[in-house]
């Protein structure tokens, strides 16, 4: 059978199998690329904070206490997981993409930037009693 299979035919081959049977080369024009997990754990912008799913898994909670301090002359974001019944904390929402969590709060981000933390990506590191996010 040298013609292209039609819907009513009893040919159960896939198009790639049919093309190989016809002696045609199959070229994949859209190879699937591997997505590498991001090196950063926290992203600070003008209006929101974003945490990767891996960072939230490491922290262990979507309810957090945040602060900014200088460590060796460089501002870092302090992160401490909050308890389940802790009402004085910030709760992250899942992002629409489903791969991260975010906190849309322009006032908080403005305060964080006034304290010296610049917008950008930060690496999550374990610290005594919580975590710190240091610039990449």
C-alpha positions in Angstrom: 0.0 0.0 0.0 1.8 3.1 -1.2 -0.9 5.7 -0.5 -1.4 7.6 2.8 -3.8 5.6 5.1 -7.3 7.0 5.3 -9.6 6.9 8.4 -11.6 4.0 7.0 -8.5 1.8 6.3 -7.6 -1.1 8.6 -4.0 0.1 8.8 -3.0 0.5 12.5 0.4 1.9 11.9 1.4 5.4 13.1 2.4 8.0 10.6 6.1 7.6 11.6 5.8 3.8 11.0 4.1 4.4 7.6 6.7 6.9 6.6 9.5 4.4 7.5 7.7 1.7 5.5 7.7 4.0 2.5 11.4 4.6 2.8 11.1 8.2 3.9 13.3 9.7 6.6 11.6 10.9 9.7 13.1 14.2 11.0 12.0 15.5 14.4 11.7 19.3 13.9 10.7 19.9 17.5 12.9 17.9 19.8 11.8 18.0 23.4 14.4 19.7 25.5 15.0 18.8 29.1 14.0 21.4 31.6 16.6 21.9 34.3 15.5 22.9 37.8 16.3 26.5 38.5 19.3 27.3 40.7 17.5 30.1 42.4 14.9 29.5 45.1 13.5 33.0 45.6 12.8 35.9 43.2 12.1 39.4 44.4 10.4 41.9 42.0 8.8 45.3 42.5 5.4 43.8 43.3 5.8 40.2 44.4 8.0 37.5 45.9 8.2 34.2 44.1 9.4 30.9 45.6 10.1 27.8 43.5 8.3 24.6 44.4 11.6 23.0 45.4 12.3 26.0 47.8 8.9 25.5 49.4 9.5 21.8 49.7 12.8 22.6 51.5 11.2 25.2 53.8 8.3 22.9 54.6 5.5 25.5 54.7 3.7 28.1 52.6 3.2 30.3 55.7 6.3 32.3 56.3 7.9 35.1 58.5 10.2 37.4 56.4 12.8 39.9 57.3 15.9 41.7 55.8 19.3 41.9 57.5 22.8 42.6 56.4 25.2 39.7 56.4 28.9 40.6 55.7 27.7 44.0 54.3 25.2 42.4 51.9 21.4 42.5 52.4 19.8 39.0 52.6 16.2 37.9 53.0 15.5 36.0 56.2 12.9 33.3 56.0 11.3 31.4 58.8 8.5 28.9 58.4 5.4 29.7 60.5 3.2 27.3 62.4 -0.2 26.2 61.2 -2.1 28.3 63.8 0.2 31.3 63.5 -1.9 34.2 62.4 0.9 36.8 62.1 2.5 35.4 59.0 2.5 35.7 55.2 0.8 32.9 53.2 2.0 32.2 49.7 -0.4 31.2 46.9 0.2 28.7 44.2 1.2 30.4 40.9 -1.1 29.8 37.9 1.7 27.9 36.2 1.7 25.4 39.0 5.5 25.3 39.3 6.0 28.0 42.0 4.4 29.9 44.8 4.1 33.7 45.0 3.1 36.5 47.3 1.7 39.5 45.5 2.3 42.4 47.9 3.6 45.6 46.4 3.8 47.3 49.9 5.9 44.5 51.4 8.2 44.4 48.3 8.6 48.2 48.6 9.6 47.9 52.3 12.0 45.0 51.5 13.7 47.1 48.8 13.9 50.2 51.1 15.7 47.9 53.5 18.4 47.3 50.8 17.3 44.1 49.1 17.5 44.6 45.3 15.0 43.0 42.8 16.5 39.8 41.4 17.0 36.1 42.0 18.3 34.7 45.3 19.6 31.3 46.3 18.0 29.6 49.3 20.5 28.6 52.1 19.9 26.8 55.4 20.6 29.0 58.5 20.2 28.5 62.2 16.4 28.6 63.0 15.3 29.1 59.4 16.7 30.0 55.9 18.4 32.9 54.2 18.2 34.0 50.6 21.5 35.3 49.2 22.0 37.0 45.8 23.2 34.8 43.0 
